[in-house]
Amino acid sequence: MILVFGGTTEGRKAVEVLEEAGTTYFYSTKTGEQDITLHHGQRIDGALDEEAMLAFCREQGIRLIVDAAHPFASQLHQTIAQVSETLDIPAIRYERIYPERDPEITWIDDYSQIPHDIHSLLATTGVQSIAKLKPLEAEGIRIFYRILNRESSMALALKQGAGEEQLCYYENPKDIPVEADAILLKESGLTGGFQEKVEAAQKRGMRIIALKRPETPQLFTIVNGPYGLRRAVEKLLPEFYPLHSGLTTGTCATAAAVAAVLASHGDGSFVAQKNRPHEVPVVLPDGETIYVPVSYGDGYASVFKEAGDDPDVTNGLEIRASVKPSETFEILGGEGVGRFTLPGFDYPPGEPAINKAPREMIRKNLEQLSIIHSCVPSGSKRPSGSSGPLSITISVPEGKEIAKRTFNPRLGIEGGISIIGVSGIVKPFSEEAFIESIRKCMTVAQASGSERVVINSGGKSERFVKALYPDLPQQAFVEYGNYIGETLKIAHELDIKNVALGVMLGKAVKLAAGHLDTHSRKATMDKEFILHMLQETNCDIDISKITLARELWELLPQDKLQPFANTIISHCAEHCAPLLPNGSLTILLIDDDGQIYKGKKVKK
């Protein structure tokens, strides 16, 4: 069982991550005022001191604590750390993402360090800080307190001695509701609106004073985003998720590149083994940081692809990166990395098959190490002996052989695998990843110049429809799996004018009933609707004992096959054609023997 301390944006995100498991957990807030929906979580409200927290963890069998509370809830963090140590329960701190500290801001460690040479101050540090700021008023500093616009906050503010004329309320982080010389902020990170408040104060010419966030207890496992949280939970409490996540090839290549640069002298040679990092930080596209284990060979760093429980032929592949000086920063494809041979990708034919997202990941991660630019700030982490831009070569020794078992040959990617990944993380059986692969295939199909794009559910149906369109290039055939609706939406977005949809009866009866995602967890065979379609066809057969839609082919009289197919196709078109408003759609109903029943071309 997991116990989460929330009440924050991070708490809300933690809920989203944990809900994916479909497993019970507890969600605790101090006040109970956060509006949040829990499906598998059980909510508990009210402050827990150390004794109460120890008792709760023992009684409920808590085996992991997630601290997603406000960064300035110091006492809670310390209590969680103490309970974690006492009960030997691992603890995760879901931290915020913080921008670098601006030297133009006055940074303080506590309220006693607030400069006394100001005349007025807008304090945005919360209602609990009012008592700590009251002594400044005795010195003649006029203070306004910006608090949450709720009754409990207003009552507490007045109780601590604030006057009603001193209170102003949060509407928008960018709003400055009063005139003051200076503003006092907490280092609350990106989700706390820190940057917006700073920018608003700068526009008003206000002096900015920021209270540094407290240090996190060392025993916490630190994460700062949803992917990192999931991976930490998978590691510390593996049974919580029935399926585990993995890393994209893009993240693996980025980690290898970071490790190669950190371990390199800059001329291709590496520092001593003991000085090479065994794991490196990788900043994902959403801004969060995860840590990836790395290893080393002769002149390269490598990461072994971890697919988690996603069925991925690249699982376990070694992805390498090597580094050498260059005139300009560049990312090259080495052994086992394919090359684009067709248009329709992020880069033209001839370029290594490293997509835009992973290239940006590599560039940005190395940029954060101040490695790309020839002029490097003092104290930055840079390979000794490196005096200019670097060339990064990504290679996959087994990539050429593994690529034969992927979609790459169909997409015109030759010589190896492609380095891909949008989010940086692979969720098992990820709907997002599958739809993204459909989008890429549709883009290539469009770029092939084919007069028609033929979408189908898989290998069997594709073999049948290929016989109908023998002159179309391989790239014109795209598998939609179960995502018929999403595929047609992509066709519309890409302005593809002529689409043929091949569908077998099992998916067709679901589609005819309006289910644009035909996965069994989303839609089941509706016998009542099938009876309705049979009535439309003037066909009276007993379907009470069928368990699979394809059994209909054996029950239907020969003279009713085409009329029933027409009825199904008509209903399918009713739901599909509106998704392709600027194009024409041909629906092909396929039986188990490859017979194709062709509906009329539908133009919305």
Phi and psi in degrees as a GROMACS rama.xvg file:
@    title "Ramachandran Plot"
@    xaxis  label "Phi"
@    yaxis  label "Psi"
@TYPE xy
-111.986  138.867  ILE-2
-113.771  121.095  LEU-3
-109.735  132.035  VAL-4
-103.011  116.961  PHE-5
-126.876  -126.646  GLY-6
87.7196  7.23837  GLY-7
-129.822  177.446  THR-8
-60.408  -39.6697  THR-9
-65.1276  -35.5872  GLU-10
-62.6239  -41.3554  GLY-11
-63.3145  -42.3345  ARG-12
-66.6181  -37.3228  LYS-13
-61.0087  -40.1537  ALA-14
-60.1054  -45.3793  VAL-15
-58.7039  -40.4197  GLU-16
-68.9401  -45.6206  VAL-17
-72.2541  -30.6619  LEU-18
-62.4201  -26.152  GLU-19
-61.5957  -23.8282  GLU-20
-78.5902  -24.4038  ALA-21
69.287  23.6515  GLY-22
-116.443  147.133  THR-23
-69.6032  143.763  THR-24
-153.248  171.114  TYR-25
-110.926  142.253  PHE-26
-125.162  118.584  TYR-27
-113.956  133.047  SER-28
-129.456  156.668  THR-29
-73.8509  -42.9112  LYS-30
-104.603  -21.3268  THR-31
78.0635  11.4049  GLY-32
-92.1794  -7.31185  GLU-33
-75.8802  129.051  GLN-34
-85.4647  107.983  ASP-35
-148.4  142.332  ILE-36
-101.172  127.474  THR-37
-117.841  130.614  LEU-38
-100.356  -41.1595  HIS-39
-112.826  -13.5857  HIS-40
-85.5843  149.653  GLY-41
-109.485  126.181  GLN-42
-88.4342  137.144  ARG-43
-130.48  139.452  ILE-44
-126.799  153.047  ASP-45
111.827  144.902  GLY-46
-65.7763  142.797  ALA-47
-117.386  119.108  LEU-48
-81.6651  -179.024  ASP-49
-60.4801  -43.3005  GLU-50
-63.4304  -43.8703  GLU-51
-67.6393  -37.7915  ALA-52
-67.6936  -41.0756  MET-53
-60.0122  -46.084  LEU-54
-63.0076  -43.7866  ALA-55
-62.6726  -45.4507  PHE-56
-62.4574  -39.1854  CYS-57
-67.9452  -46.119  ARG-58
-65.4586  -36.9202  GLU-59
-97.5177  1.6524  GLN-60
65.003  39.9533  GLY-61
-67.1566  129.924  ILE-62
-118.017  -4.85582  ARG-63
-157.36  135.444  LEU-64
-114.119  134.103  ILE-65
-113.618  116.369  VAL-66
-96.098  98.8971  ASP-67
-113.348  25.0285  ALA-68
-76.9946  174.161  ALA-69
-58.9214  141.576  HIS-70
-59.8576  -23.8854  PRO-71
-95.092  10.3337  PHE-72
-83.057  65.0725  ALA-73
-60.2665  -43.5861  SER-74
-63.328  -40.1305  GLN-75
-63.6761  -43.5065  LEU-76
-59.4892  -42.6179  HIS-77
-67.605  -38.686  GLN-78
-63.9143  -44.8546  THR-79
-60.4984  -42.8976  ILE-80
-61.2937  -42.1002  ALA-81
-65.9836  -43.7889  GLN-82
-64.1698  -41.956  VAL-83
-57.9838  -44.1334  SER-84
-71.1109  -42.54  GLU-85
-62.9582  -43.9739  THR-86
-94.8419  -0.947065  LEU-87
56.9099  44.8672  ASP-88
-105.155  128.221  ILE-89
-65.0459  148.741  PRO-90
-129.98  136.996  ALA-91
-110.76  131.493  ILE-92
-101.467  113.856  ARG-93
-85.1651  95.1872  TYR-94
-88.3229  160.645  GLU-95
-85.3451  166.01  ARG-96
-91.3032  127.42  ILE-97
-114.268  133.655  TYR-98
-70.2539  160.281  PRO-99
-61.6227  147.853  GLU-100
-71.9782  121.066  ARG-101
-74.7467  123.282  ASP-102
-66.6328  -14.6547  PRO-103
-77.094  -14.4142  GLU-104
-88.7066  143.973  ILE-105
-84.4287  111.559  THR-106
-97.1906  132.831  TRP-107
-128.062  155.665  ILE-108
-91.5615  -28.655  ASP-109
-154.748  174.023  ASP-110
-65.7979  -23.8512  TYR-111
-67.6672  -15.7251  SER-112
-93.7699  4.69988  GLN-113
-62.913  127.781  ILE-114
-59.1106  144.017  PRO-115
-98.3361  5.30961  HIS-116
-95.5184  26.0008  ASP-117
-112.045  154.616  ILE-118
-99.1728  -31.0722  HIS-119
-145.637  149.512  SER-120
-142.053  133.247  LEU-121
-100.298  112.157  LEU-122
-96.8537  121.333  ALA-123
-111.204  23.957  THR-124
-89.4319  7.04162  THR-125
97.4609  160.781  GLY-126
-65.6241  -28.5542  VAL-127
-70.2801  -14.7989  GLN-128
-90.4184  -5.9166  SER-129
-59.5095  -46.4092  ILE-130
-60.7641  -33.1858  ALA-131
-75.418  -21.8301  LYS-132
-95.9588  -13.9922  LEU-133
-56.1742  -37.5396  LYS-134
-57.6289  -27.452  PRO-135
-67.4348  -30.9842  LEU-136
-64.7687  -34.012  GLU-137
-65.385  -20.28  ALA-138
-93.0945  6.39798  GLU-139
94.9166  5.68563  GLY-140
-86.0014  125.171  ILE-141
-83.969  127.379  ARG-142
-121.827  134.057  ILE-143
-109.686  139.001  PHE-144
-112.75  117.611  TYR-145
-95.2684  115.646  ARG-146
-128.23  172.145  ILE-147
-68.9122  140.897  LEU-148
-84.3734  72.1222  ASN-149
-144.868  154.512  ARG-150
-59.8345  -41.2344  GLU-151
-62.9664  -38.4898  SER-152
-69.4665  -42.0885  SER-153
-64.5477  -41.6214  MET-154
-63.5963  -42.023  ALA-155
-68.2201  -36.1687  LEU-156
-62.9109  -45.5983  ALA-157
-66.1095  -36.4358  LEU-158
-64.1879  -31.1137  LYS-159
-86.2751  3.59874  GLN-160
104.139  3.92997  GLY-161
-76.0339  142.017  ALA-162
-86.3111  152.477  GLY-163
-58.8869  -33.6774  GLU-164
-69.0751  -14.0858  GLU-165
-89.6691  -10.9114  GLN-166
-91.7299  135.661  LEU-167
-138.388  164.957  CYS-168
-127.581  155.453  TYR-169
-72.5623  125.296  TYR-170
-120.963  -46.8782  GLU-171
-150.48  136.118  ASN-172
-55.7641  -25.0321  PRO-173
-81.6202  -10.6426  LYS-174
-80.7943  134.326  ASP-175
-113.237  100.524  ILE-176
-79.6045  -10.5408  PRO-177
-138.51  164.932  VAL-178
-90.1667  125.516  GLU-179
-151.938  156.247  ALA-180
-71.2022  -37.6283  ASP-181
-138.675  161.796  ALA-182
-126.151  139.107  ILE-183
-108.451  122.836  LEU-184
-121.087  156.706  LEU-185
-95.506  144.756  LYS-186
-72.523  82.7862  GLU-187
-98.5233  2.86776  SER-188
78.0701  -178.657  GLY-189
-65.0628  -41.6351  LEU-190
-75.6402  -13.5791  THR-191
-89.7806  5.74084  GLY-192
72.3291  19.7623  GLY-193
-59.4838  -48.243  PHE-194
-64.4743  -39.3853  GLN-195
-64.0339  -40.0804  GLU-196
-65.8305  -41.1265  LYS-197
-61.294  -47.164  VAL-198
-63.6014  -40.1639  GLU-199
-64.3179  -41.4286  ALA-200
-67.8859  -37.7872  ALA-201
-62.9376  -39.1939  GLN-202
-64.4245  -30.2484  LYS-203
-86.3597  -2.25405  ARG-204
72.3769  24.4224  GLY-205
-84.6934  148.511  MET-206
-73.7286  136.306  ARG-207
-110.636  122.155  ILE-208
-116.794  126.502  ILE-209
-124.233  130.642  ALA-210
-85.4907  120.942  LEU-211
-64.034  143.159  LYS-212
-66.6609  146.501  ARG-213
-69.0437  154.636  PRO-214
-71.6959  145.894  GLU-215
-84.3735  134.497  THR-216
-51.8959  139.925  PRO-217
-67.1146  -24.1349  GLN-218
-75.72  -10.5031  LEU-219
-70.2636  144.711  PHE-220
-83.5947  121.682  THR-221
-94.5863  130.268  ILE-222
-131.513  159.909  VAL-223
-139.152  31.7421  ASN-224
-174.259  170.145  GLY-225
-65.1906  -37.9834  PRO-226
-67.7537  -42.191  TYR-227
-62.8824  -38.1986  GLY-228
-63.4442  -47.308  LEU-229
-60.2492  -44.4968  ARG-230
-66.2375  -35.1741  ARG-231
-66.7352  -42.1348  ALA-232
-63.7504  -42.8228  VAL-233
-59.276  -34.8617  GLU-234
-78.2504  -43.4707  LYS-235
-86.7231  -27.493  LEU-236
-139.683  72.0142  LEU-237
-55.6152  -32.4577  PRO-238
-76.592  -8.54149  GLU-239
-63.898  -42.4639  PHE-240
-98.7477  127.776  TYR-241
-65.3843  -28.2364  PRO-242
-129.904  142.926  LEU-243
-106.84  151.93  HIS-244
-83.1176  172.165  SER-245
-141.362  -169.468  GLY-246
-113.306  144.831  LEU-247
-75.1161  162.362  THR-248
-62.018  -30.488  THR-249
-64.5645  -41.8536  GLY-250
-66.6509  -40.7905  THR-251
-61.8917  -44.0492  CYS-252
-64.3186  -38.7051  ALA-253
-64.4835  -45.9302  THR-254
-61.4385  -41.8448  ALA-255
-63.461  -40.2164  ALA-256
-64.959  -44.8052  ALA-257
-60.2444  -45.4574  VAL-258
-63.9828  -41.2652  ALA-259
-62.0931  -40.0824  ALA-260
-70.7776  -44.1072  VAL-261
-64.1926  -31.7355  LEU-262
-92.6486  -5.10703  ALA-263
-94.9573  148.801  SER-264
-77.2339  -12.1537  HIS-265
104.828  -13.3371  GLY-266
-108.185  12.2577  ASP-267
101.86  -19.2959  GLY-268
-88.7524  155.3  SER-269
-106.924  155.003  PHE-270
-70.0057  173.299  VAL-271
-58.899  148.302  ALA-272
-51.8832  -41.6847  GLN-273
-66.1374  -19.3749  LYS-274
-97.3788  2.68582  ASN-275
-90.3757  135.004  ARG-276
-68.471  142.974  PRO-277
-91.6848  -15.7244  HIS-278
-146.346  151.36  GLU-279
-130.355  150.973  VAL-280
-77.944  140.152  PRO-281
-128.981  124.185  VAL-282
-86.7834  119.657  VAL-283
-79.5958  165.953  LEU-284
-56.2832  -26.3155  PRO-285
-83.4768  1.08509  ASP-286
98.1923  -13.7518  GLY-287
-80.34  162.012  GLU-288
-114.48  131.919  THR-289
-121.354  164.902  ILE-290
-114.602  133.523  TYR-291
-122.504  127.623  VAL-292
-65.4244  142.032  PRO-293
-133.318  160.087  VAL-294
-138.162  177.903  SER-295
-138.441  149.854  TYR-296
-129.153  -156.876  GLY-297
-77.9378  92.5605  ASP-298
85.1968  15.1051  GLY-299
-148.515  158.563  TYR-300
-110.308  152.2  ALA-301
-144.729  158.47  SER-302
-132.21  136.929  VAL-303
-93.2224  121.165  PHE-304
-56.8783  128.481  LYS-305
-114.942  110.52  GLU-306
-93.6829  -5.32403  ALA-307
64.8354  -137.092  GLY-308
-98.497  13.5367  ASP-309
-79.297  133.426  ASP-310
-71.798  98.6913  PRO-311
-135.407  122.791  ASP-312
-68.5026  -15.6203  VAL-313
-86.1457  0.13515  THR-314
-58.4611  130.596  ASN-315
86.6758  -6.68484  GLY-316
-65.1262  140.711  LEU-317
-86.625  124.492  GLU-318
-113.656  121.021  ILE-319
-109.181  157.257  ARG-320
-141.108  134.688  ALA-321
-124.652  161.185  SER-322
-137.335  143.768  VAL-323
-153.53  159.281  LYS-324
-62.2436  151.96  PRO-325
-151.267  163.457  SER-326
-70.6085  -35.948  GLU-327
-136.925  156.775  THR-328
-67.1801  132.131  PHE-329
-150.068  153.358  GLU-330
-119.078  118.999  ILE-331
-112.641  156.642  LEU-332
-103.201  124.708  GLY-333
-101.557  -152.574  GLY-334
-55.5111  132.909  GLU-335
81.8004  -0.852642  GLY-336
-100.609  122.047  VAL-337
-69.0991  174.025  GLY-338
-127.075  145.274  ARG-339
-71.8513  133.288  PHE-340
-118.09  -5.61791  THR-341
-127.933  154.832  LEU-342
-72.8895  169.022  PRO-343
111.407  -2.19084  GLY-344
-104.387  -179.024  PHE-345
-65.7493  -22.334  ASP-346
-133.397  157.068  TYR-347
-74.3793  165.005  PRO-348
-53.024  141.381  PRO-349
100.921  -23.2132  GLY-350
-77.408  150.844  GLU-351
-62.4085  145.897  PRO-352
-78.6452  63.4108  ALA-353
-116.28  109.933  ILE-354
-68.7385  171.112  ASN-355
-62.3727  -44.1353  LYS-356
-60.174  -49.4715  ALA-357
-67.3545  -31.9972  PRO-358
-63.2313  -41.9475  ARG-359
-65.8145  -37.9446  GLU-360
-60.6012  -46.4599  MET-361
-62.472  -47.3041  ILE-362
-61.4264  -48.8391  ARG-363
-66.7175  -37.3539  LYS-364
-67.1775  -39.3728  ASN-365
-73.095  -32.5688  LEU-366
-62.305  -37.4959  GLU-367
-66.9457  -23.122  GLN-368
-87.4271  5.05017  LEU-369
56.8566  45.443  SER-370
-105.912  -32.2561  ILE-371
-67.3567  -43.4554  ILE-372
-79.5616  143.683  HIS-373
-71.2863  -23.9731  SER-374
-99.0025  112.178  CYS-375
-113.838  131.956  VAL-376
-60.5769  151.271  PRO-377
-60.9372  137.68  SER-378
84.2816  1.35104  GLY-379
-75.4594  156.908  SER-380
-81.4479  109.073  LYS-381
-142.493  142.646  ARG-382
-58.0832  134.076  PRO-383
-63.924  138.833  SER-384
89.8728  -8.83608  GLY-385
-88.4299  121.647  SER-386
-119.54  8.12639  SER-387
-160.07  -170.09  GLY-388
-61.0485  160.539  PRO-389
-122.485  152.515  LEU-390
-105.913  125.946  SER-391
-108.507  124.104  ILE-392
-111.007  122.709  THR-393
-99.6114  130.667  ILE-394
-138.838  154.759  SER-395
-136.495  97.5198  VAL-396
-51.0533  -38.2963  PRO-397
-98.9075  10.9275  GLU-398
-62.9828  -37.7304  GLY-399
-63.6681  -41.8158  LYS-400
-72.1025  -43.6578  GLU-401
-65.1759  -32.6591  ILE-402
-59.3827  -25.8195  ALA-403
-65.4364  -19.9828  LYS-404
-100.145  13.5513  ARG-405
-116.157  -176.348  THR-406
-78.2253  -4.8028  PHE-407
-55.3051  -46.9694  ASN-408
-56.5819  -39.5566  PRO-409
-65.2644  -34.2039  ARG-410
-85.0432  -1.82758  LEU-411
79.8179  25.868  GLY-412
-101.472  117.07  ILE-413
-116.999  145.647  GLU-414
93.8762  -1.93599  GLY-415
164.63  -172.125  GLY-416
-81.5162  169.699  ILE-417
-105.175  148.593  SER-418
-97.2372  111.471  ILE-419
-131.897  -179.051  ILE-420
132.72  122.509  GLY-421
-93.9503  -50.7979  VAL-422
-88.6489  -23.2733  SER-423
98.5294  -18.0426  GLY-424
-123.996  142.346  ILE-425
-106.056  116.83  VAL-426
-85.0692  141.843  LYS-427
-59.1732  130.176  PRO-428
52.987  45.111  PHE-429
-68.8619  120.896  SER-430
-61.9356  -41.6924  GLU-431
-60.1295  -44.3723  GLU-432
-66.3424  -39.8749  ALA-433
-66.0293  -43.631  PHE-434
-65.2913  -35.8233  ILE-435
-65.2236  -36.964  GLU-436
-67.9764  -35.6344  SER-437
-61.4653  -44.5531  ILE-438
-58.6741  -43.6017  ARG-439
-64.3929  -42.8855  LYS-440
-64.0994  -38.7422  CYS-441
-66.5886  -37.858  MET-442
-64.1728  -42.0256  THR-443
-67.0918  -39.919  VAL-444
-59.2711  -42.6353  ALA-445
-64.2299  -42.7551  GLN-446
-69.689  -18.7663  ALA-447
-70.3173  -14.4914  SER-448
81.7276  8.74873  GLY-449
-62.5993  144.366  SER-450
-71.7162  -16.4009  GLU-451
-148.89  145.606  ARG-452
-110.899  129.382  VAL-453
-109.452  115.57  VAL-454
-103.676  140.391  ILE-455
-150.335  167.586  ASN-456
-81.7905  -23.7182  SER-457
177.264  -166.336  GLY-458
-60.8384  -41.1216  GLY-459
-65.791  -50.3619  LYS-460
-66.3636  -32.0834  SER-461
-66.3693  -38.0369  GLU-462
-59.4606  -39.4388  ARG-463
-70.1996  -45.0992  PHE-464
-74.0179  -24.4608  VAL-465
-61.7738  -34.7571  LYS-466
-64.9582  -26.6211  ALA-467
-79.3269  -27.533  LEU-468
-127.411  66.7759  TYR-469
-67.1753  -19.6389  PRO-470
-91.3145  -5.95315  ASP-471
-78.0331  145.962  LEU-472
-69.2079  158.284  PRO-473
-54.4766  -36.8639  GLN-474
-67.333  -13.4536  GLN-475
-78.8735  -10.2025  ALA-476
-103.025  121.068  PHE-477
-125.508  132.005  VAL-478
-87.5777  131.238  GLU-479
-101.539  -9.05142  TYR-480
64.7598  -105.228  GLY-481
-115.699  -6.37478  ASN-482
-93.4625  65.4987  TYR-483
-65.2419  -48.4932  ILE-484
-60.7081  -47.0004  GLY-485
-62.3855  -37.85  GLU-486
-66.1054  -41.849  THR-487
-67.0678  -36.0137  LEU-488
-63.5012  -39.8172  LYS-489
-64.4291  -41.2869  ILE-490
-58.772  -40.362  ALA-491
-66.7395  -44.03  HIS-492
-60.5797  -36.0687  GLU-493
-85.9832  -1.14153  LEU-494
59.8921  42.6374  ASP-495
-81.3551  123.958  ILE-496
-87.5647  -26.1785  LYS-497
-132.446  110.437  ASN-498
-124.666  134.735  VAL-499
-111.336  132.112  ALA-500
-110.893  110.824  LEU-501
-92.9955  129.513  GLY-502
-146.538  136.786  VAL-503
-91.1102  167.509  MET-504
-62.7217  -36.6065  LEU-505
-57.7317  -43.8119  GLY-506
-80.0419  -30.7885  LYS-507
-63.6924  -40.5928  ALA-508
-69.3581  -30.1954  VAL-509
-71.058  -43.0472  LYS-510
-63.8881  -41.2361  LEU-511
-60.819  -30.2953  ALA-512
-83.7097  0.684521  ALA-513
101.646  8.5649  GLY-514
-91.1921  103.126  HIS-515
-80.2418  -15.1597  LEU-516
-113.243  114.419  ASP-517
-97.0447  11.8779  THR-518
-60.0277  145.89  HIS-519
-62.9076  -24.1399  SER-520
-79.0005  -13.4872  ARG-521
-104.855  -28.47  LYS-522
-149.621  143.79  ALA-523
-125.23  164.525  THR-524
-64.999  125.902  MET-525
-102.392  100.976  ASP-526
-64.7388  -34.795  LYS-527
-63.0654  -39.5488  GLU-528
-70.6891  -35.3696  PHE-529
-62.7996  -42.3883  ILE-530
-59.6903  -39.0473  LEU-531
-61.1274  -43.0582  HIS-532
-68.6763  -36.4199  MET-533
-63.6472  -38.6566  LEU-534
-63.8226  -39.5788  GLN-535
-60.0262  -31.8447  GLU-536
-89.332  0.199352  THR-537
57.8374  44.0416  ASN-538
-122.635  120.813  CYS-539
-110.611  96.6787  ASP-540
-131.005  155.897  ILE-541
-88.5566  116.441  ASP-542
-113.934  15.5715  ILE-543
-63.4171  -27.488  SER-544
-99.6874  -0.80198  LYS-545
-75.7207  143.598  ILE-546
-114.437  -18.0067  THR-547
-128.671  141.331  LEU-548
-61.7644  -33.174  ALA-549
-64.9432  -15.7242  ARG-550
-64.2042  -18.9961  GLU-551
-60.7896  -33.6167  LEU-552
-59.7916  -33.478  TRP-553
-80.7942  -26.6286  GLU-554
-85.3966  -27.3256  LEU-555
-72.3762  134.037  LEU-556
-62.1033  151.7  PRO-557
-56.5027  -39.0051  GLN-558
-76.6415  -5.70154  ASP-559
-105.513  -3.1768  LYS-560
-61.4463  -53.6509  LEU-561
-67.1747  -43.4783  GLN-562
-60.4629  -40.741  PRO-563
-66.9839  -39.1102  PHE-564
-61.4868  -40.2832  ALA-565
-62.1805  -39.341  ASN-566
-64.7748  -46.8642  THR-567
-60.7799  -47.3412  ILE-568
-60.5254  -39.483  ILE-569
-61.7375  -43.2219  SER-570
-68.2662  -39.1865  HIS-571
-61.3275  -43.7283  CYS-572
-62.9556  -34.2567  ALA-573
-57.5462  -36.5097  GLU-574
-92.3887  -27.4669  HIS-575
-90.5453  -41.0297  CYS-576
-56.4866  -39.379  ALA-577
-61.7954  -19.3495  PRO-578
-79.7555  -11.4835  LEU-579
-125.24  63.5982  LEU-580
-65.9921  -23.4992  PRO-581
-106.657  10.2384  ASN-582
-134.677  -177.783  GLY-583
-113.321  146.663  SER-584
-127.869  128.326  LEU-585
-111.206  125.613  THR-586
-103.556  128.374  ILE-587
-116.008  113.827  LEU-588
-94.5991  126.257  LEU-589
-115.448  131.4  ILE-590
-92.5846  178.996  ASP-591
-66.7519  -20.2673  ASP-592
-95.9479  2.10957  ASP-593
94.4429  1.51381  GLY-594
-66.1235  131.1  GLN-595
-111.695  124.556  ILE-596
-101.169  115.356  TYR-597
-99.1624  120.697  LYS-598
-81.6178  170.242  GLY-599
-68.2307  147.948  LYS-600
-66.5651  128.092  LYS-601
-107.583  126.44  VAL-602
-121.816  119.097  LYS-603
